């Protein structure tokens, strides 16, 4: 069975489906939280969000940010989120999203693309997919919430 998939730029009409996808990616999100996040993302020209639509529903999402880097010349694109609804995984939608992102990045004259993927056991299939798509494993990431500045 082949799916009729439409890859397009997301809109605020996609928020409910985005909430479901973020939850499936392992980041439980309320509608209000997604609405706030998306308002900032949509207003920032350095961010682009692609949606994979099937029969009027968004079943896949790829969010990316372009920037410059300190370590090399040229523009860089970082894929910050890539998720396909669990009922559609293995159908080629992730591949279509990733290829569409690469085409968009090339049109924007981006010199490199990177992404991070957690080390959880449930991400092994994702890691194999990224390698199959030509991505190589890189550095380990760390994160921390900054402490609020205290004034005396």
Backbone as ProteinMPNN parsed JSONL, in Angstrom:
{"seq_chain_A": "XXXXXXXXXXXXXXXXXXXXXXXXXXXXXXXXXXXXXXXXXXXXXXXXXXXXXXXXXXXXXXXXXXXXXXXXXXXXXXXXXXXXXXXXXXXXXXXXXXXXXXXXXXXXXXXXXXXXXXXXXXXXXXXXXXXXXXXXXXXXXXXXXXXXXXXX", "coords_chain_A": {"N_chain_A": [[0.844, -1.175, 0.0], [0.681, 2.137, -0.953], [1.284, 5.346, 0.36], [-0.276, 8.523, 0.107], [1.548, 11.119, 0.562], [1.984, 14.372, 1.693], [4.461, 16.667, 1.86], [5.054, 19.554, 3.557], [5.353, 23.01, 4.672], [4.817, 23.651, 8.106], [1.885, 24.81, 9.916], [0.027, 26.842, 12.282], [-2.292, 25.468, 12.489], [-1.647, 22.869, 12.736], [-1.062, 22.19, 15.31], [-2.35, 20.437, 17.241], [-1.832, 17.862, 16.248], [0.929, 18.015, 16.363], [1.365, 18.007, 19.11], [0.701, 15.369, 19.763], [2.704, 14.039, 18.321], [5.072, 15.01, 19.563], [4.753, 13.904, 22.082], [4.95, 11.172, 21.414], [7.579, 11.172, 20.665], [8.784, 11.26, 23.028], [8.556, 13.436, 24.644], [6.4, 14.612, 26.56], [3.784, 16.885, 26.047], [1.651, 19.646, 26.437], [-1.21, 21.126, 24.802], [-1.245, 23.918, 25.153], [1.442, 24.39, 25.83], [2.731, 23.61, 23.444], [1.622, 25.443, 21.719], [2.702, 27.843, 22.696], [5.484, 27.365, 22.309], [5.562, 26.978, 19.52], [4.713, 29.448, 18.592], [6.942, 31.066, 19.096], [8.87, 29.73, 17.556], [7.774, 29.83, 14.935], [7.878, 32.536, 14.499], [10.535, 33.1, 14.214], [12.929, 33.525, 11.838], [15.067, 31.836, 11.491], [14.255, 29.302, 11.982], [12.648, 26.398, 10.68], [9.884, 24.379, 9.997], [8.87, 21.307, 8.895], [6.079, 19.45, 7.772], [4.594, 16.261, 7.512], [1.896, 15.231, 5.825], [-0.931, 13.162, 5.815], [-3.919, 12.218, 4.49], [-5.135, 14.585, 5.521], [-4.12, 14.806, 8.102], [-1.355, 15.534, 10.224], [1.313, 13.485, 10.283], [3.939, 13.281, 10.596], [6.906, 15.052, 11.472], [9.434, 17.49, 11.095], [11.734, 19.521, 12.503], [13.896, 22.292, 12.142], [16.855, 24.319, 12.498], [18.702, 27.059, 11.325], [22.009, 28.37, 11.376], [25.099, 30.06, 12.123], [28.41, 28.833, 12.711], [31.002, 28.554, 15.188], [33.205, 26.981, 14.735], [33.615, 26.484, 12.019], [33.415, 27.793, 8.65], [30.565, 29.115, 6.866], [27.011, 28.421, 6.566], [25.017, 26.537, 8.823], [22.815, 23.808, 9.419], [20.73, 22.517, 11.826], [18.976, 19.707, 12.642], [16.4, 19.587, 14.757], [14.223, 18.235, 15.672], [12.703, 15.235, 14.784], [10.181, 13.205, 13.928], [7.946, 10.503, 13.388], [4.623, 9.484, 13.321], [3.669, 6.739, 15.336], [2.066, 4.789, 14.077], [2.755, 5.005, 11.459], [5.395, 4.544, 11.106], [8.199, 3.208, 9.41], [7.125, 3.394, 6.926], [8.327, 5.046, 5.119], [8.021, 7.746, 5.44], [9.674, 9.19, 7.211], [12.072, 9.179, 5.779], [11.248, 10.667, 3.533], [10.76, 13.148, 4.78], [13.337, 13.771, 5.739], [14.824, 13.908, 3.346], [13.46, 16.03, 2.118], [14.116, 18.054, 3.908], [16.879, 18.184, 3.508], [16.934, 19.02, 0.839], [15.694, 21.526, 1.128], [17.606, 22.765, 2.759], [19.826, 22.82, 1.042], [18.866, 24.576, -0.907], [18.861, 26.846, 0.609], [21.466, 27.389, 0.764], [22.995, 26.084, 2.701], [25.776, 24.698, 4.352], [26.284, 22.432, 5.908], [24.655, 19.763, 7.695], [23.313, 18.649, 10.745], [22.275, 16.435, 13.402], [20.912, 15.438, 16.549], [20.515, 12.507, 18.482], [19.108, 10.722, 21.05], [20.653, 8.416, 23.421], [19.097, 6.359, 24.271], [17.79, 3.026, 24.481], [15.545, 2.622, 22.883], [16.01, 4.15, 20.679], [17.639, 2.964, 18.855], [16.811, 2.002, 16.323], [16.315, 4.402, 15.053], [18.904, 5.449, 14.989], [20.163, 3.65, 13.24], [18.692, 4.225, 10.943], [19.469, 6.921, 10.447], [22.181, 6.535, 9.855], [21.927, 4.956, 7.565], [20.915, 6.896, 5.907], [23.131, 8.38, 5.414], [24.296, 9.869, 7.431], [26.774, 10.433, 9.933], [27.909, 9.17, 13.067], [28.556, 11.343, 15.789], [29.704, 13.688, 18.135], [29.209, 13.527, 21.741], [26.499, 14.847, 23.497], [25.731, 17.298, 26.005], [23.672, 18.718, 28.568], [22.208, 21.355, 30.53], [20.26, 23.137, 32.884], [20.337, 26.59, 33.25], [21.309, 28.291, 36.246], [19.352, 30.56, 38.109], [20.272, 33.941, 38.278], [21.409, 35.3, 41.251], [20.837, 38.11, 43.159], [22.518, 40.142, 45.435]], "CA_chain_A": [[0.0, 0.0, 0.0], [1.465, 3.366, -0.966], [0.609, 6.468, 0.988], [-0.193, 9.826, -0.534], [2.13, 11.973, 1.594], [2.271, 15.747, 1.291], [5.442, 17.318, 2.726], [4.814, 20.989, 3.462], [5.708, 23.778, 5.863], [3.769, 23.544, 9.116], [1.119, 26.0, 10.299], [-0.526, 26.702, 13.631], [-3.407, 24.523, 12.412], [-1.085, 21.532, 12.96], [-0.61, 22.079, 16.696], [-2.846, 19.251, 17.953], [-1.062, 16.716, 15.772], [2.29, 18.19, 16.861], [1.34, 17.578, 20.512], [0.734, 13.901, 19.734], [4.026, 13.625, 17.843], [6.071, 15.3, 20.603], [4.546, 12.881, 23.108], [5.506, 9.923, 20.906], [9.03, 11.328, 20.615], [9.26, 11.131, 24.401], [8.486, 14.741, 25.288], [4.991, 14.936, 26.814], [3.55, 18.302, 25.799], [0.253, 20.052, 26.373], [-1.524, 21.992, 23.667], [-0.805, 25.277, 25.5], [2.904, 24.425, 25.724], [3.101, 23.56, 22.025], [1.191, 26.72, 21.159], [3.705, 28.841, 23.081], [6.731, 27.038, 21.615], [5.427, 27.171, 18.08], [4.63, 30.89, 18.339], [8.324, 31.557, 19.034], [9.545, 29.084, 16.43], [7.232, 30.344, 13.675], [8.255, 33.948, 14.365], [11.99, 33.194, 14.054], [13.282, 33.149, 10.463], [16.108, 30.807, 11.51], [13.613, 28.006, 12.194], [11.736, 25.888, 9.652], [9.241, 23.133, 10.417], [8.208, 20.577, 7.816], [5.051, 18.518, 8.224], [4.174, 15.21, 6.581], [0.452, 15.134, 5.962], [-1.611, 12.04, 5.169], [-5.374, 12.312, 4.67], [-5.503, 15.738, 6.327], [-3.508, 14.782, 9.444], [0.099, 15.576, 10.253], [1.785, 12.222, 10.855], [5.385, 13.379, 10.711], [7.362, 16.413, 11.723], [10.87, 17.724, 11.137], [12.028, 20.907, 12.841], [15.32, 22.581, 11.972], [17.315, 25.68, 12.743], [19.94, 27.414, 10.645], [22.855, 29.289, 12.141], [26.52, 30.036, 11.802], [29.12, 28.155, 13.793], [32.307, 29.074, 15.568], [34.299, 26.089, 14.352], [33.826, 26.401, 10.573], [32.73, 28.803, 7.859], [29.336, 28.704, 6.199], [25.775, 28.236, 7.346], [24.797, 25.185, 9.323], [21.435, 23.469, 9.747], [20.608, 21.469, 12.833], [17.649, 19.111, 12.771], [16.141, 19.595, 16.191], [13.153, 17.273, 15.96], [12.231, 14.404, 13.675], [9.318, 12.153, 14.476], [6.857, 9.984, 12.57], [3.602, 8.839, 14.154], [3.99, 5.309, 15.504], [1.314, 3.965, 13.124], [3.284, 5.216, 10.11], [6.835, 4.274, 11.066], [8.567, 2.165, 8.454], [6.419, 3.61, 5.654], [9.115, 5.924, 4.255], [7.742, 9.158, 5.717], [10.89, 9.781, 7.787], [12.994, 9.373, 4.653], [10.74, 11.793, 2.747], [10.994, 14.366, 5.554], [14.771, 14.053, 5.777], [15.221, 14.343, 2.002], [12.893, 17.369, 1.911], [14.932, 18.968, 4.716], [18.165, 18.334, 2.823], [16.692, 19.853, -0.346], [15.46, 22.877, 1.613], [18.895, 23.285, 3.235], [20.651, 23.109, -0.133], [18.314, 25.786, -1.517], [19.234, 27.954, 1.498], [22.931, 27.425, 0.716], [23.542, 25.563, 3.949], [26.964, 23.896, 4.068], [26.294, 21.168, 6.653], [23.453, 19.428, 8.463], [23.561, 17.705, 11.832], [21.15, 16.14, 14.279], [21.228, 14.671, 17.745], [19.557, 11.467, 18.815], [19.449, 10.199, 22.371], [21.291, 7.099, 23.517], [18.167, 5.374, 24.826], [17.698, 1.784, 23.708], [14.472, 2.703, 21.9], [16.436, 4.985, 19.562], [18.572, 2.208, 18.004], [16.299, 1.978, 14.952], [16.535, 5.75, 14.518], [20.335, 5.578, 14.699], [20.419, 2.883, 12.015], [18.084, 4.998, 9.862], [20.327, 8.076, 10.141], [23.38, 6.033, 9.189], [21.499, 4.549, 6.228], [20.697, 8.131, 5.152], [24.413, 9.012, 5.158], [24.771, 10.644, 8.576], [27.758, 9.714, 10.737], [27.833, 9.442, 14.505], [29.497, 12.392, 16.177], [30.015, 13.959, 19.54], [28.231, 13.323, 22.796], [25.962, 16.126, 23.949], [25.431, 17.505, 27.419], [22.778, 19.854, 28.757], [22.017, 21.798, 31.906], [19.456, 24.333, 33.04], [21.13, 27.605, 33.937], [20.814, 28.744, 37.535], [18.931, 31.953, 38.106], [21.221, 34.826, 38.914], [20.967, 35.801, 42.545], [21.37, 39.436, 43.463], [22.662, 40.387, 46.881]], "C_chain_A": [[0.889, 1.238, 0.0], [0.623, 4.5, -0.41], [0.762, 7.71, 0.143], [0.242, 10.811, 0.545], [2.425, 13.335, 1.002], [3.25, 16.338, 2.306], [5.305, 18.819, 2.489], [5.34, 21.686, 4.71], [4.522, 23.729, 6.83], [3.06, 24.878, 9.305], [0.6, 25.793, 11.711], [-1.768, 25.809, 13.651], [-2.962, 23.086, 12.709], [-0.787, 21.243, 14.434], [-1.09, 20.816, 17.413], [-2.089, 18.0, 17.529], [0.388, 16.804, 16.264], [2.398, 17.753, 18.324], [1.46, 16.059, 20.586], [2.131, 13.418, 19.336], [5.109, 13.882, 18.885], [5.971, 14.274, 21.733], [5.163, 11.56, 22.672], [7.025, 9.965, 20.791], [9.644, 11.233, 22.005], [9.263, 12.434, 25.169], [7.025, 15.126, 25.491], [4.776, 16.456, 26.805], [2.055, 18.572, 25.797], [0.039, 20.923, 25.143], [-1.021, 23.41, 23.934], [0.715, 25.409, 25.4], [3.345, 24.451, 24.262], [2.738, 24.866, 21.344], [2.22, 27.813, 21.469], [5.023, 28.61, 22.333], [6.655, 27.389, 20.132], [5.326, 28.654, 17.729], [6.034, 31.482, 18.217], [9.047, 31.007, 17.803], [9.081, 29.68, 15.104], [7.636, 31.797, 13.431], [9.746, 34.142, 14.084], [12.383, 32.67, 12.67], [14.376, 32.089, 10.401], [15.539, 29.402, 11.715], [12.702, 27.675, 11.02], [11.176, 24.568, 10.151], [8.513, 22.536, 9.227], [7.223, 19.583, 8.414], [4.773, 17.51, 7.115], [2.696, 14.957, 6.833], [-0.08, 13.94, 5.166], [-3.087, 12.165, 5.511], [-5.763, 13.42, 5.666], [-4.927, 15.785, 7.732], [-1.994, 14.821, 9.312], [0.573, 14.33, 10.996], [3.307, 12.183, 10.954], [5.792, 14.832, 10.801], [8.879, 16.456, 11.717], [11.076, 19.217, 11.384], [13.52, 21.153, 12.745], [15.601, 24.054, 12.197], [18.605, 25.917, 11.973], [20.7, 28.431, 11.486], [24.253, 29.274, 11.541], [27.221, 29.364, 12.965], [30.474, 28.795, 14.027], [33.444, 28.253, 14.966], [34.537, 25.97, 12.849], [33.029, 27.489, 9.871], [31.44, 28.231, 7.28], [28.172, 28.555, 7.157], [25.608, 26.765, 7.682], [23.309, 25.008, 9.608], [21.443, 22.336, 10.752], [19.161, 20.992, 12.859], [17.409, 18.916, 14.26], [15.053, 18.617, 16.611], [12.807, 16.535, 14.678], [11.441, 13.258, 14.278], [8.25, 11.794, 13.447], [5.901, 9.263, 13.508], [3.839, 7.33, 14.175], [3.246, 4.407, 14.524], [1.859, 4.057, 11.699], [4.779, 4.949, 10.01], [7.111, 3.098, 10.142], [7.913, 2.335, 7.1], [7.175, 4.517, 4.694], [8.895, 7.402, 4.507], [8.964, 9.847, 6.319], [11.913, 10.093, 6.71], [12.553, 10.578, 3.819], [10.982, 13.122, 3.474], [12.476, 14.756, 5.528], [15.275, 14.532, 4.416], [14.685, 15.745, 1.699], [13.689, 18.403, 2.696], [16.272, 19.219, 4.042], [18.015, 19.202, 1.577], [16.47, 21.303, 0.064], [16.783, 23.509, 2.038], [19.801, 23.647, 2.062], [20.171, 24.392, -0.816], [18.653, 27.03, -0.698], [20.747, 28.149, 1.56], [23.558, 27.076, 2.064], [24.682, 24.608, 3.607], [26.995, 22.546, 4.777], [24.994, 21.018, 7.428], [23.861, 18.454, 9.555], [22.263, 17.469, 12.595], [21.664, 15.392, 15.489], [20.137, 13.641, 17.943], [20.01, 10.832, 20.114], [20.041, 8.799, 22.33], [20.379, 6.04, 24.123], [18.065, 4.165, 23.899], [16.621, 1.867, 22.629], [14.825, 3.576, 20.701], [17.383, 4.249, 18.609], [18.109, 2.17, 16.552], [16.495, 3.335, 14.292], [17.998, 5.934, 14.145], [20.691, 4.836, 13.406], [19.865, 3.623, 10.796], [18.977, 6.173, 9.473], [21.603, 7.636, 9.419], [23.058, 5.605, 7.754], [21.316, 5.77, 5.321], [21.989, 8.927, 4.95], [24.959, 9.868, 6.28], [25.749, 9.792, 9.373], [27.616, 10.117, 12.199], [28.913, 10.453, 14.871], [29.645, 12.484, 17.673], [28.868, 13.615, 20.478], [27.767, 14.683, 23.278], [25.704, 16.128, 25.445], [24.473, 18.673, 27.521], [22.62, 20.149, 30.242], [21.105, 23.002, 31.885], [20.284, 25.371, 33.783], [20.489, 27.996, 35.276], [20.383, 30.201, 37.415], [19.986, 32.777, 38.822], [20.633, 35.342, 40.223], [21.631, 37.134, 42.811], [21.415, 39.616, 44.961], [22.195, 41.755, 47.243]], "O_chain_A": [[1.758, 1.375, 0.861], [-0.576, 4.601, -0.669], [1.808, 7.929, -0.468], [-0.573, 11.281, 1.339], [3.038, 13.443, -0.059], [2.909, 16.493, 3.479], [5.424, 19.292, 1.359], [5.724, 21.035, 5.682], [3.366, 23.762, 6.409], [3.561, 25.931, 8.911], [0.717, 24.703, 12.271], [-2.241, 25.436, 14.724], [-3.793, 22.2, 12.907], [-0.308, 20.159, 14.764], [-0.308, 20.186, 18.126], [-1.744, 17.169, 18.369], [1.006, 15.779, 16.55], [3.415, 17.189, 18.729], [2.234, 15.531, 21.384], [2.671, 12.495, 19.946], [5.987, 13.039, 19.069], [6.986, 13.833, 22.272], [5.827, 10.895, 23.467], [7.684, 8.925, 20.816], [10.862, 11.139, 22.152], [9.893, 12.539, 26.222], [6.465, 15.878, 24.693], [5.494, 17.204, 27.469], [1.282, 17.809, 25.219], [0.994, 21.395, 24.526], [-0.437, 24.037, 23.051], [1.218, 26.431, 24.934], [4.228, 25.223, 23.888], [3.475, 25.342, 20.48], [2.563, 28.612, 20.598], [5.606, 29.549, 21.791], [7.559, 28.01, 19.572], [5.807, 29.072, 16.675], [6.288, 32.305, 17.338], [9.747, 31.738, 17.103], [9.903, 29.999, 14.246], [7.724, 32.234, 12.284], [10.167, 35.248, 13.748], [12.184, 31.492, 12.375], [14.588, 31.498, 9.343], [16.276, 28.42, 11.629], [12.066, 28.557, 10.442], [11.916, 23.732, 10.67], [7.65, 23.176, 8.626], [7.5, 18.955, 9.436], [4.723, 17.86, 5.936], [2.3, 14.525, 7.915], [0.274, 13.74, 4.004], [-3.459, 12.214, 6.683], [-6.608, 13.215, 6.537], [-5.218, 16.716, 8.483], [-1.422, 14.217, 8.405], [0.278, 14.142, 12.177], [3.887, 11.172, 11.349], [5.12, 15.722, 10.28], [9.536, 15.571, 12.265], [10.655, 20.059, 10.592], [14.322, 20.339, 13.202], [14.719, 24.907, 12.101], [19.498, 25.069, 11.97], [20.111, 29.239, 12.205], [24.531, 28.561, 10.577], [26.694, 29.325, 14.077], [31.013, 29.488, 13.164], [34.527, 28.781, 14.717], [35.554, 25.414, 12.435], [32.081, 28.037, 10.432], [31.256, 27.015, 7.215], [28.329, 28.563, 8.378], [26.005, 25.879, 6.926], [22.629, 25.958, 9.994], [22.094, 21.313, 10.543], [18.239, 21.779, 13.071], [18.128, 18.174, 14.93], [14.979, 18.222, 17.774], [12.64, 17.143, 13.621], [11.969, 12.449, 15.04], [7.725, 12.653, 12.739], [6.33, 8.517, 14.389], [4.169, 6.727, 13.154], [3.76, 3.345, 14.172], [1.469, 3.275, 10.832], [5.368, 5.112, 8.941], [6.357, 2.125, 10.1], [8.118, 1.511, 6.208], [6.721, 4.74, 3.571], [9.521, 8.236, 3.852], [9.257, 10.989, 5.962], [12.545, 11.149, 6.73], [13.377, 11.411, 3.441], [11.367, 14.109, 2.848], [12.819, 15.92, 5.321], [16.071, 15.468, 4.348], [15.382, 16.556, 1.09], [13.915, 19.51, 2.208], [16.746, 20.355, 4.012], [18.879, 20.031, 1.294], [16.996, 22.214, -0.575], [17.05, 24.665, 1.711], [20.472, 24.679, 2.095], [20.987, 25.202, -1.255], [18.726, 28.134, -1.237], [21.243, 28.979, 2.322], [24.525, 27.701, 2.499], [24.567, 23.805, 2.681], [27.652, 21.615, 4.31], [24.328, 21.996, 7.768], [24.657, 17.544, 9.323], [21.29, 18.208, 12.448], [22.733, 14.783, 15.447], [18.976, 13.878, 17.61], [21.171, 10.449, 20.253], [19.937, 8.093, 21.327], [20.834, 4.945, 24.454], [18.235, 4.281, 22.686], [16.761, 1.252, 21.572], [14.007, 3.726, 19.793], [17.879, 4.847, 17.654], [18.929, 2.293, 15.641], [16.806, 3.41, 13.103], [18.304, 6.509, 13.1], [21.441, 5.352, 12.578], [20.497, 3.643, 9.739], [19.215, 6.397, 8.286], [22.048, 8.296, 8.479], [23.835, 5.867, 6.837], [21.536, 5.689, 4.113], [21.961, 10.019, 4.383], [25.982, 10.53, 6.107], [25.58, 8.578, 9.478], [27.253, 11.248, 12.52], [30.024, 10.425, 14.341], [29.704, 11.476, 18.378], [27.724, 13.439, 20.061], [28.586, 15.586, 23.449], [25.487, 15.083, 26.058], [24.461, 19.537, 26.644], [22.869, 19.295, 31.092], [21.169, 23.811, 30.959], [20.868, 25.073, 34.825], [19.265, 28.021, 35.401], [21.0, 30.977, 36.686], [20.527, 32.36, 39.846], [19.48, 35.77, 40.268], [22.85, 37.265, 42.698], [20.465, 39.283, 45.669], [22.242, 42.133, 48.413]]}, "name": "protein", "num_of_chains": 1, "seq": "XXXXXXXXXXXXXXXXXXXXXXXXXXXXXXXXXXXXXXXXXXXXXXXXXXXXXXXXXXXXXXXXXXXXXXXXXXXXXXXXXXXXXXXXXXXXXXXXXXXXXXXXXXXXXXXXXXXXXXXXXXXXXXXXXXXXXXXXXXXXXXXXXXXXXXXX"}
